[in-house]
Amino acid sequence: MNASIAGSKGFEASTVYSATKAAIRSLARTWTVELKQRKIRVNAISPGPIETPRSSGADEQFMTSVISTVPMGRMGSPDEVAKAVSFLASDDSSYVTGI
């Protein structure tokens, strides 16, 4: 499932978006315990700001502000998100659930 930091931290003009992302985190935690007997693992990924065609056309001042909140000090790439998702879907993460 795809979550967001917006599910934990409030941002102006994002009430519905933030509420849905909080719901996704809650679903992941709840489904983790409900589905464990069926050996189904559930995780949510919150990738942060990712480089997309939309972000490349964004206002420079806005992007600088966004990047300043990222611990790595840069935007993420779609490939980095895909690698995390691949890991979570693989047997290498067989003991990872509910995160």
PDB file as gemmi writes it, atoms N, CA and C in Angstrom:
CRYST1    1.000    1.000    1.000  90.00  90.00  90.00 P 1                      
ATOM      1  N   MET A   1       0.840  -1.166   0.000  1.00  0.00           N  
ATOM      2  CA  MET A   1       0.000   0.000   0.000  1.00  0.00           C  
ATOM      3  C   MET A   1       0.888   1.233   0.000  1.00  0.00           C  
ATOM      4  N   ASN A   2       0.391   2.299  -0.596  1.00  0.00           N  
ATOM      5  CA  ASN A   2       1.164   3.541  -0.713  1.00  0.00           C  
ATOM      6  C   ASN A   2       0.622   4.564   0.277  1.00  0.00           C  
ATOM      7  N   ALA A   3       1.414   4.862   1.290  1.00  0.00           N  
ATOM      8  CA  ALA A   3       1.031   5.828   2.321  1.00  0.00           C  
ATOM      9  C   ALA A   3       1.808   7.125   2.094  1.00  0.00           C  
ATOM     10  N   SER A   4       1.843   7.975   3.108  1.00  0.00           N  
ATOM     11  CA  SER A   4       2.526   9.262   2.987  1.00  0.00           C  
ATOM     12  C   SER A   4       2.789   9.823   4.380  1.00  0.00           C  
ATOM     13  N   ILE A   5       3.796  10.667   4.490  1.00  0.00           N  
ATOM     14  CA  ILE A   5       4.046  11.386   5.734  1.00  0.00           C  
ATOM     15  C   ILE A   5       2.833  12.232   6.094  1.00  0.00           C  
ATOM     16  N   ALA A   6       2.033  12.586   5.099  1.00  0.00           N  
ATOM     17  CA  ALA A   6       0.833  13.392   5.343  1.00  0.00           C  
ATOM     18  C   ALA A   6      -0.155  12.670   6.257  1.00  0.00           C  
ATOM     19  N   GLY A   7      -0.027  11.352   6.375  1.00  0.00           N  
ATOM     20  CA  GLY A   7      -0.890  10.613   7.281  1.00  0.00           C  
ATOM     21  C   GLY A   7      -0.522  10.780   8.743  1.00  0.00           C  
ATOM     22  N   SER A   8       0.669  11.323   8.998  1.00  0.00           N  
ATOM     23  CA  SER A   8       1.140  11.531  10.365  1.00  0.00           C  
ATOM     24  C   SER A   8       1.285  12.995  10.729  1.00  0.00           C  
ATOM     25  N   LYS A   9       1.502  13.812   9.726  1.00  0.00           N  
ATOM     26  CA  LYS A   9       1.765  15.235   9.959  1.00  0.00           C  
ATOM     27  C   LYS A   9       0.766  16.051   9.148  1.00  0.00           C  
ATOM     28  N   GLY A  10       0.188  17.047   9.764  1.00  0.00           N  
ATOM     29  CA  GLY A  10      -0.783  17.874   9.063  1.00  0.00           C  
ATOM     30  C   GLY A  10      -0.132  18.892   8.147  1.00  0.00           C  
ATOM     31  N   PHE A  11      -0.698  19.057   6.973  1.00  0.00           N  
ATOM     32  CA  PHE A  11      -0.260  20.068   6.015  1.00  0.00           C  
ATOM     33  C   PHE A  11      -1.473  20.889   5.609  1.00  0.00           C  
ATOM     34  N   GLU A  12      -1.268  22.157   5.459  1.00  0.00           N  
ATOM     35  CA  GLU A  12      -2.353  23.056   5.069  1.00  0.00           C  
ATOM     36  C   GLU A  12      -2.975  22.613   3.743  1.00  0.00           C  
ATOM     37  N   ALA A  13      -4.290  22.696   3.675  1.00  0.00           N  
ATOM     38  CA  ALA A  13      -5.062  22.406   2.456  1.00  0.00           C  
ATOM     39  C   ALA A  13      -4.923  20.958   1.997  1.00  0.00           C  
ATOM     40  N   SER A  14      -4.733  20.024   2.935  1.00  0.00           N  
ATOM     41  CA  SER A  14      -4.602  18.613   2.551  1.00  0.00           C  
ATOM     42  C   SER A  14      -5.398  17.695   3.475  1.00  0.00           C  
ATOM     43  N   THR A  15      -6.524  18.176   3.964  1.00  0.00           N  
ATOM     44  CA  THR A  15      -7.305  17.419   4.947  1.00  0.00           C  
ATOM     45  C   THR A  15      -7.689  16.036   4.451  1.00  0.00           C  
ATOM     46  N   VAL A  16      -8.330  15.955   3.307  1.00  0.00           N  
ATOM     47  CA  VAL A  16      -8.818  14.666   2.806  1.00  0.00           C  
ATOM     48  C   VAL A  16      -7.651  13.754   2.440  1.00  0.00           C  
ATOM     49  N   TYR A  17      -6.649  14.301   1.768  1.00  0.00           N  
ATOM     50  CA  TYR A  17      -5.473  13.520   1.404  1.00  0.00           C  
ATOM     51  C   TYR A  17      -4.820  12.935   2.662  1.00  0.00           C  
ATOM     52  N   SER A  18      -4.608  13.777   3.668  1.00  0.00           N  
ATOM     53  CA  SER A  18      -3.971  13.324   4.908  1.00  0.00           C  
ATOM     54  C   SER A  18      -4.805  12.268   5.607  1.00  0.00           C  
ATOM     55  N   ALA A  19      -6.106  12.447   5.630  1.00  0.00           N  
ATOM     56  CA  ALA A  19      -6.984  11.466   6.280  1.00  0.00           C  
ATOM     57  C   ALA A  19      -6.922  10.119   5.571  1.00  0.00           C  
ATOM     58  N   THR A  20      -6.895  10.112   4.249  1.00  0.00           N  
ATOM     59  CA  THR A  20      -6.830   8.835   3.530  1.00  0.00           C  
ATOM     60  C   THR A  20      -5.489   8.149   3.740  1.00  0.00           C  
ATOM     61  N   LYS A  21      -4.417   8.923   3.822  1.00  0.00           N  
ATOM     62  CA  LYS A  21      -3.099   8.324   4.054  1.00  0.00           C  
ATOM     63  C   LYS A  21      -2.986   7.781   5.480  1.00  0.00           C  
ATOM     64  N   ALA A  22      -3.615   8.431   6.441  1.00  0.00           N  
ATOM     65  CA  ALA A  22      -3.661   7.900   7.809  1.00  0.00           C  
ATOM     66  C   ALA A  22      -4.464   6.604   7.836  1.00  0.00           C  
ATOM     67  N   ALA A  23      -5.529   6.558   7.068  1.00  0.00           N  
ATOM     68  CA  ALA A  23      -6.347   5.337   6.994  1.00  0.00           C  
ATOM     69  C   ALA A  23      -5.543   4.177   6.412  1.00  0.00           C  
ATOM     70  N   ILE A  24      -4.703   4.451   5.429  1.00  0.00           N  
ATOM     71  CA  ILE A  24      -3.875   3.397   4.834  1.00  0.00           C  
ATOM     72  C   ILE A  24      -2.917   2.823   5.873  1.00  0.00           C  
ATOM     73  N   ARG A  25      -2.294   3.676   6.660  1.00  0.00           N  
ATOM     74  CA  ARG A  25      -1.383   3.192   7.712  1.00  0.00           C  
ATOM     75  C   ARG A  25      -2.145   2.338   8.717  1.00  0.00           C  
ATOM     76  N   SER A  26      -3.336   2.761   9.083  1.00  0.00           N  
ATOM     77  CA  SER A  26      -4.150   2.002  10.024  1.00  0.00           C  
ATOM     78  C   SER A  26      -4.563   0.658   9.430  1.00  0.00           C  
ATOM     79  N   LEU A  27      -4.960   0.656   8.173  1.00  0.00           N  
ATOM     80  CA  LEU A  27      -5.311  -0.608   7.510  1.00  0.00           C  
ATOM     81  C   LEU A  27      -4.133  -1.567   7.500  1.00  0.00           C  
ATOM     82  N   ALA A  28      -2.948  -1.063   7.211  1.00  0.00           N  
ATOM     83  CA  ALA A  28      -1.766  -1.930   7.182  1.00  0.00           C  
ATOM     84  C   ALA A  28      -1.526  -2.570   8.541  1.00  0.00           C  
ATOM     85  N   ARG A  29      -1.628  -1.790   9.601  1.00  0.00           N  
ATOM     86  CA  ARG A  29      -1.408  -2.346  10.947  1.00  0.00           C  
ATOM     87  C   ARG A  29      -2.499  -3.347  11.319  1.00  0.00           C  
ATOM     88  N   THR A  30      -3.738  -3.032  10.987  1.00  0.00           N  
ATOM     89  CA  THR A  30      -4.851  -3.911  11.333  1.00  0.00           C  
ATOM     90  C   THR A  30      -4.818  -5.193  10.510  1.00  0.00           C  
ATOM     91  N   TRP A  31      -4.633  -5.055   9.198  1.00  0.00           N  
ATOM     92  CA  TRP A  31      -4.567  -6.241   8.345  1.00  0.00           C  
ATOM     93  C   TRP A  31      -3.394  -7.134   8.714  1.00  0.00           C  
ATOM     94  N   THR A  32      -2.311  -6.552   9.232  1.00  0.00           N  
ATOM     95  CA  THR A  32      -1.167  -7.360   9.650  1.00  0.00           C  
ATOM     96  C   THR A  32      -1.595  -8.417  10.656  1.00  0.00           C  
ATOM     97  N   VAL A  33      -2.367  -8.032  11.654  1.00  0.00           N  
ATOM     98  CA  VAL A  33      -2.798  -9.007  12.667  1.00  0.00           C  
ATOM     99  C   VAL A  33      -3.964  -9.864  12.183  1.00  0.00           C  
ATOM    100  N   GLU A  34      -4.829  -9.294  11.357  1.00  0.00           N  
ATOM    101  CA  GLU A  34      -5.969 -10.069  10.862  1.00  0.00           C  
ATOM    102  C   GLU A  34      -5.560 -11.139   9.853  1.00  0.00           C  
ATOM    103  N   LEU A  35      -4.517 -10.914   9.094  1.00  0.00           N  
ATOM    104  CA  LEU A  35      -4.143 -11.827   8.016  1.00  0.00           C  
ATOM    105  C   LEU A  35      -2.944 -12.719   8.332  1.00  0.00           C  
ATOM    106  N   LYS A  36      -2.385 -12.602   9.533  1.00  0.00           N  
ATOM    107  CA  LYS A  36      -1.174 -13.373   9.841  1.00  0.00           C  
ATOM    108  C   LYS A  36      -1.420 -14.874   9.819  1.00  0.00           C  
ATOM    109  N   GLN A  37      -2.604 -15.329  10.215  1.00  0.00           N  
ATOM    110  CA  GLN A  37      -2.898 -16.767  10.197  1.00  0.00           C  
ATOM    111  C   GLN A  37      -2.926 -17.320   8.777  1.00  0.00           C  
ATOM    112  N   ARG A  38      -3.211 -16.459   7.816  1.00  0.00           N  
ATOM    113  CA  ARG A  38      -3.217 -16.864   6.408  1.00  0.00           C  
ATOM    114  C   ARG A  38      -1.851 -16.664   5.769  1.00  0.00           C  
ATOM    115  N   LYS A  39      -0.870 -16.249   6.589  1.00  0.00           N  
ATOM    116  CA  LYS A  39       0.506 -16.007   6.144  1.00  0.00           C  
ATOM    117  C   LYS A  39       0.588 -14.927   5.066  1.00  0.00           C  
ATOM    118  N   ILE A  40      -0.263 -13.920   5.216  1.00  0.00           N  
ATOM    119  CA  ILE A  40      -0.248 -12.761   4.330  1.00  0.00           C  
ATOM    120  C   ILE A  40       0.393 -11.609   5.082  1.00  0.00           C  
ATOM    121  N   ARG A  41       1.468 -11.071   4.515  1.00  0.00           N  
ATOM    122  CA  ARG A  41       2.147  -9.925   5.110  1.00  0.00           C  
ATOM    123  C   ARG A  41       1.600  -8.643   4.493  1.00  0.00           C  
ATOM    124  N   VAL A  42       1.516  -7.595   5.302  1.00  0.00           N  
ATOM    125  CA  VAL A  42       1.000  -6.307   4.837  1.00  0.00           C  
ATOM    126  C   VAL A  42       1.959  -5.201   5.270  1.00  0.00           C  
ATOM    127  N   ASN A  43       2.345  -4.364   4.316  1.00  0.00           N  
ATOM    128  CA  ASN A  43       3.206  -3.226   4.598  1.00  0.00           C  
ATOM    129  C   ASN A  43       2.733  -2.027   3.791  1.00  0.00           C  
ATOM    130  N   ALA A  44       3.057  -0.862   4.268  1.00  0.00           N  
ATOM    131  CA  ALA A  44       2.770   0.377   3.541  1.00  0.00           C  
ATOM    132  C   ALA A  44       4.095   1.088   3.302  1.00  0.00           C  
ATOM    133  N   ILE A  45       4.239   1.689   2.159  1.00  0.00           N  
ATOM    134  CA  ILE A  45       5.456   2.426   1.844  1.00  0.00           C  
ATOM    135  C   ILE A  45       5.124   3.916   1.762  1.00  0.00           C  
ATOM    136  N   SER A  46       5.957   4.723   2.390  1.00  0.00           N  
ATOM    137  CA  SER A  46       5.798   6.189   2.384  1.00  0.00           C  
ATOM    138  C   SER A  46       7.068   6.785   1.793  1.00  0.00           C  
ATOM    139  N   PRO A  47       7.133   6.886   0.482  1.00  0.00           N  
ATOM    140  CA  PRO A  47       8.403   7.219  -0.150  1.00  0.00           C  
ATOM    141  C   PRO A  47       8.877   8.658  -0.045  1.00  0.00           C  
ATOM    142  N   GLY A  48       8.037   9.589   0.314  1.00  0.00           N  
ATOM    143  CA  GLY A  48       8.457  10.986   0.317  1.00  0.00           C  
ATOM    144  C   GLY A  48       8.405  11.563  -1.085  1.00  0.00           C  
ATOM    145  N   PRO A  49       8.971  12.761  -1.274  1.00  0.00           N  
ATOM    146  CA  PRO A  49       8.898  13.394  -2.592  1.00  0.00           C  
ATOM    147  C   PRO A  49       9.736  12.641  -3.623  1.00  0.00           C  
ATOM    148  N   ILE A  50       9.125  12.359  -4.766  1.00  0.00           N  
ATOM    149  CA  ILE A  50       9.759  11.570  -5.823  1.00  0.00           C  
ATOM    150  C   ILE A  50       9.838  12.398  -7.102  1.00  0.00           C  
ATOM    151  N   GLU A  51      10.958  12.269  -7.802  1.00  0.00           N  
ATOM    152  CA  GLU A  51      11.134  12.963  -9.082  1.00  0.00           C  
ATOM    153  C   GLU A  51      10.141  12.407 -10.098  1.00  0.00           C  
ATOM    154  N   THR A  52       9.313  13.287 -10.626  1.00  0.00           N  
ATOM    155  CA  THR A  52       8.338  12.919 -11.648  1.00  0.00           C  
ATOM    156  C   THR A  52       8.299  14.043 -12.679  1.00  0.00           C  
ATOM    157  N   PRO A  53       7.645  13.816 -13.806  1.00  0.00           N  
ATOM    158  CA  PRO A  53       7.500  14.922 -14.757  1.00  0.00           C  
ATOM    159  C   PRO A  53       6.827  16.142 -14.113  1.00  0.00           C  
ATOM    160  N   ARG A  54       5.894  15.906 -13.206  1.00  0.00           N  
ATOM    161  CA  ARG A  54       5.221  17.021 -12.537  1.00  0.00           C  
ATOM    162  C   ARG A  54       6.191  17.808 -11.646  1.00  0.00           C  
ATOM    163  N   SER A  55       7.052  17.107 -10.920  1.00  0.00           N  
ATOM    164  CA  SER A  55       7.983  17.806 -10.027  1.00  0.00           C  
ATOM    165  C   SER A  55       9.046  18.572 -10.799  1.00  0.00           C  
ATOM    166  N   SER A  56       9.401  18.106 -11.980  1.00  0.00           N  
ATOM    167  CA  SER A  56      10.438  18.816 -12.752  1.00  0.00           C  
ATOM    168  C   SER A  56       9.938  20.165 -13.270  1.00  0.00           C  
ATOM    169  N   GLY A  57       8.613  20.339 -13.343  1.00  0.00           N  
ATOM    170  CA  GLY A  57       8.068  21.611 -13.781  1.00  0.00           C  
ATOM    171  C   GLY A  57       7.632  22.517 -12.645  1.00  0.00           C  
ATOM    172  N   ALA A  58       7.896  22.095 -11.403  1.00  0.00           N  
ATOM    173  CA  ALA A  58       7.445  22.858 -10.234  1.00  0.00           C  
ATOM    174  C   ALA A  58       8.326  24.081  -9.997  1.00  0.00           C  
ATOM    175  N   ASP A  59       7.776  25.041  -9.298  1.00  0.00           N  
ATOM    176  CA  ASP A  59       8.477  26.266  -8.909  1.00  0.00           C  
ATOM    177  C   ASP A  59       9.740  25.914  -8.126  1.00  0.00           C  
ATOM    178  N   GLU A  60      10.864  26.530  -8.475  1.00  0.00           N  
ATOM    179  CA  GLU A  60      12.154  26.218  -7.845  1.00  0.00           C  
ATOM    180  C   GLU A  60      12.144  26.486  -6.343  1.00  0.00           C  
ATOM    181  N   GLN A  61      11.541  27.581  -5.932  1.00  0.00           N  
ATOM    182  CA  GLN A  61      11.483  27.908  -4.499  1.00  0.00           C  
ATOM    183  C   GLN A  61      10.673  26.846  -3.747  1.00  0.00           C  
ATOM    184  N   PHE A  62       9.569  26.412  -4.345  1.00  0.00           N  
ATOM    185  CA  PHE A  62       8.759  25.366  -3.719  1.00  0.00           C  
ATOM    186  C   PHE A  62       9.565  24.076  -3.586  1.00  0.00           C  
ATOM    187  N   MET A  63      10.264  23.686  -4.652  1.00  0.00           N  
ATOM    188  CA  MET A  63      11.046  22.447  -4.623  1.00  0.00           C  
ATOM    189  C   MET A  63      12.178  22.531  -3.598  1.00  0.00           C  
ATOM    190  N   THR A  64      12.814  23.673  -3.479  1.00  0.00           N  
ATOM    191  CA  THR A  64      13.862  23.861  -2.469  1.00  0.00           C  
ATOM    192  C   THR A  64      13.276  23.678  -1.073  1.00  0.00           C  
ATOM    193  N   SER A  65      12.091  24.211  -0.863  1.00  0.00           N  
ATOM    194  CA  SER A  65      11.406  24.068   0.420  1.00  0.00           C  
ATOM    195  C   SER A  65      11.082  22.604   0.705  1.00  0.00           C  
ATOM    196  N   VAL A  66      10.593  21.892  -0.292  1.00  0.00           N  
ATOM    197  CA  VAL A  66      10.259  20.468  -0.125  1.00  0.00           C  
ATOM    198  C   VAL A  66      11.517  19.670   0.194  1.00  0.00           C  
ATOM    199  N   ILE A  67      12.558  19.860  -0.579  1.00  0.00           N  
ATOM    200  CA  ILE A  67      13.801  19.103  -0.398  1.00  0.00           C  
ATOM    201  C   ILE A  67      14.423  19.380   0.966  1.00  0.00           C  
ATOM    202  N   SER A  68      14.247  20.580   1.490  1.00  0.00           N  
ATOM    203  CA  SER A  68      14.823  20.915   2.796  1.00  0.00           C  
ATOM    204  C   SER A  68      14.209  20.081   3.923  1.00  0.00           C  
ATOM    205  N   THR A  69      13.054  19.475   3.694  1.00  0.00           N  
ATOM    206  CA  THR A  69      12.411  18.654   4.724  1.00  0.00           C  
ATOM    207  C   THR A  69      12.793  17.177   4.619  1.00  0.00           C  
ATOM    208  N   VAL A  70      13.541  16.815   3.596  1.00  0.00           N  
ATOM    209  CA  VAL A  70      13.907  15.418   3.347  1.00  0.00           C  
ATOM    210  C   VAL A  70      15.240  15.112   4.015  1.00  0.00           C  
ATOM    211  N   PRO A  71      15.306  14.091   4.868  1.00  0.00           N  
ATOM    212  CA  PRO A  71      16.566  13.772   5.549  1.00  0.00           C  
ATOM    213  C   PRO A  71      17.749  13.533   4.597  1.00  0.00           C  
ATOM    214  N   MET A  72      17.486  12.962   3.414  1.00  0.00           N  
ATOM    215  CA  MET A  72      18.568  12.705   2.457  1.00  0.00           C  
ATOM    216  C   MET A  72      18.966  13.964   1.688  1.00  0.00           C  
ATOM    217  N   GLY A  73      18.175  15.037   1.803  1.00  0.00           N  
ATOM    218  CA  GLY A  73      18.496  16.295   1.147  1.00  0.00           C  
ATOM    219  C   GLY A  73      18.299  16.290  -0.358  1.00  0.00           C  
ATOM    220  N   ARG A  74      17.459  15.379  -0.852  1.00  0.00           N  
ATOM    221  CA  ARG A  74      17.200  15.295  -2.288  1.00  0.00           C  
ATOM    222  C   ARG A  74      15.870  14.594  -2.530  1.00  0.00           C  
ATOM    223  N   MET A  75      15.413  14.674  -3.766  1.00  0.00           N  
ATOM    224  CA  MET A  75      14.218  13.945  -4.168  1.00  0.00           C  
ATOM    225  C   MET A  75      14.595  12.475  -4.367  1.00  0.00           C  
ATOM    226  N   GLY A  76      13.635  11.609  -4.175  1.00  0.00           N  
ATOM    227  CA  GLY A  76      13.841  10.203  -4.473  1.00  0.00           C  
ATOM    228  C   GLY A  76      13.544   9.920  -5.934  1.00  0.00           C  
ATOM    229  N   SER A  77      13.944   8.751  -6.392  1.00  0.00           N  
ATOM    230  CA  SER A  77      13.664   8.369  -7.780  1.00  0.00           C  
ATOM    231  C   SER A  77      12.632   7.238  -7.796  1.00  0.00           C  
ATOM    232  N   PRO A  78      11.872   7.139  -8.881  1.00  0.00           N  
ATOM    233  CA  PRO A  78      10.931   6.024  -8.992  1.00  0.00           C  
ATOM    234  C   PRO A  78      11.632   4.666  -8.853  1.00  0.00           C  
ATOM    235  N   ASP A  79      12.865   4.572  -9.359  1.00  0.00           N  
ATOM    236  CA  ASP A  79      13.615   3.318  -9.256  1.00  0.00           C  
ATOM    237  C   ASP A  79      13.889   2.944  -7.794  1.00  0.00           C  
ATOM    238  N   GLU A  80      14.175   3.930  -6.968  1.00  0.00           N  
ATOM    239  CA  GLU A  80      14.420   3.659  -5.548  1.00  0.00           C  
ATOM    240  C   GLU A  80      13.162   3.126  -4.864  1.00  0.00           C  
ATOM    241  N   VAL A  81      12.017   3.690  -5.217  1.00  0.00           N  
ATOM    242  CA  VAL A  81      10.749   3.205  -4.652  1.00  0.00           C  
ATOM    243  C   VAL A  81      10.486   1.785  -5.140  1.00  0.00           C  
ATOM    244  N   ALA A  82      10.711   1.539  -6.419  1.00  0.00           N  
ATOM    245  CA  ALA A  82      10.488   0.204  -6.982  1.00  0.00           C  
ATOM    246  C   ALA A  82      11.353  -0.847  -6.291  1.00  0.00           C  
ATOM    247  N   LYS A  83      12.586  -0.501  -5.969  1.00  0.00           N  
ATOM    248  CA  LYS A  83      13.466  -1.453  -5.280  1.00  0.00           C  
ATOM    249  C   LYS A  83      12.947  -1.776  -3.876  1.00  0.00           C  
ATOM    250  N   ALA A  84      12.437  -0.769  -3.185  1.00  0.00           N  
ATOM    251  CA  ALA A  84      11.870  -1.016  -1.854  1.00  0.00           C  
ATOM    252  C   ALA A  84      10.636  -1.898  -1.943  1.00  0.00           C  
ATOM    253  N   VAL A  85       9.785  -1.621  -2.914  1.00  0.00           N  
ATOM    254  CA  VAL A  85       8.576  -2.434  -3.109  1.00  0.00           C  
ATOM    255  C   VAL A  85       8.956  -3.865  -3.487  1.00  0.00           C  
ATOM    256  N   SER A  86       9.950  -4.018  -4.366  1.00  0.00           N  
ATOM    257  CA  SER A  86      10.418  -5.362  -4.745  1.00  0.00           C  
ATOM    258  C   SER A  86      10.920  -6.128  -3.535  1.00  0.00           C  
ATOM    259  N   PHE A  87      11.679  -5.454  -2.679  1.00  0.00           N  
ATOM    260  CA  PHE A  87      12.162  -6.101  -1.462  1.00  0.00           C  
ATOM    261  C   PHE A  87      10.992  -6.573  -0.602  1.00  0.00           C  
ATOM    262  N   LEU A  88      10.011  -5.698  -0.381  1.00  0.00           N  
ATOM    263  CA  LEU A  88       8.878  -6.060   0.467  1.00  0.00           C  
ATOM    264  C   LEU A  88       8.040  -7.185  -0.131  1.00  0.00           C  
ATOM    265  N   ALA A  89       8.034  -7.314  -1.449  1.00  0.00           N  
ATOM    266  CA  ALA A  89       7.277  -8.377  -2.106  1.00  0.00           C  
ATOM    267  C   ALA A  89       8.060  -9.686  -2.194  1.00  0.00           C  
ATOM    268  N   SER A  90       9.345  -9.649  -1.875  1.00  0.00           N  
ATOM    269  CA  SER A  90      10.199 -10.833  -2.022  1.00  0.00           C  
ATOM    270  C   SER A  90      10.276 -11.645  -0.736  1.00  0.00           C  
ATOM    271  N   ASP A  91      10.821 -12.845  -0.875  1.00  0.00           N  
ATOM    272  CA  ASP A  91      11.055 -13.698   0.296  1.00  0.00           C  
ATOM    273  C   ASP A  91      12.143 -13.135   1.206  1.00  0.00           C  
ATOM    274  N   ASP A  92      12.972 -12.219   0.704  1.00  0.00           N  
ATOM    275  CA  ASP A  92      14.006 -11.600   1.528  1.00  0.00           C  
ATOM    276  C   ASP A  92      13.407 -10.806   2.692  1.00  0.00           C  
ATOM    277  N   SER A  93      12.150 -10.425   2.580  1.00  0.00           N  
ATOM    278  CA  SER A  93      11.490  -9.665   3.642  1.00  0.00           C  
ATOM    279  C   SER A  93      10.437 -10.514   4.355  1.00  0.00           C  
ATOM    280  N   SER A  94      10.648 -11.809   4.407  1.00  0.00           N  
ATOM    281  CA  SER A  94       9.641 -12.721   4.958  1.00  0.00           C  
ATOM    282  C   SER A  94       9.311 -12.464   6.423  1.00  0.00           C  
ATOM    283  N   TYR A  95      10.153 -11.727   7.136  1.00  0.00           N  
ATOM    284  CA  TYR A  95       9.895 -11.427   8.547  1.00  0.00           C  
ATOM    285  C   TYR A  95       9.443  -9.978   8.747  1.00  0.00           C  
ATOM    286  N   VAL A  96       9.188  -9.284   7.642  1.00  0.00           N  
ATOM    287  CA  VAL A  96       8.795  -7.875   7.708  1.00  0.00           C  
ATOM    288  C   VAL A  96       7.303  -7.764   7.445  1.00  0.00           C  
ATOM    289  N   THR A  97       6.591  -7.243   8.422  1.00  0.00           N  
ATOM    290  CA  THR A  97       5.155  -7.008   8.238  1.00  0.00           C  
ATOM    291  C   THR A  97       4.698  -5.919   9.216  1.00  0.00           C  
ATOM    292  N   GLY A  98       3.693  -5.203   8.818  1.00  0.00           N  
ATOM    293  CA  GLY A  98       3.120  -4.184   9.686  1.00  0.00           C  
ATOM    294  C   GLY A  98       3.899  -2.894   9.773  1.00  0.00           C  
ATOM    295  N   ILE A  99       4.750  -2.638   8.775  1.00  0.00           N  
ATOM    296  CA  ILE A  99       5.502  -1.382   8.775  1.00  0.00           C  
ATOM    297  C   ILE A  99       5.090  -0.522   7.603  1.00  0.00           C  
TER     298      ILE A  99                                                      
END                                                                             
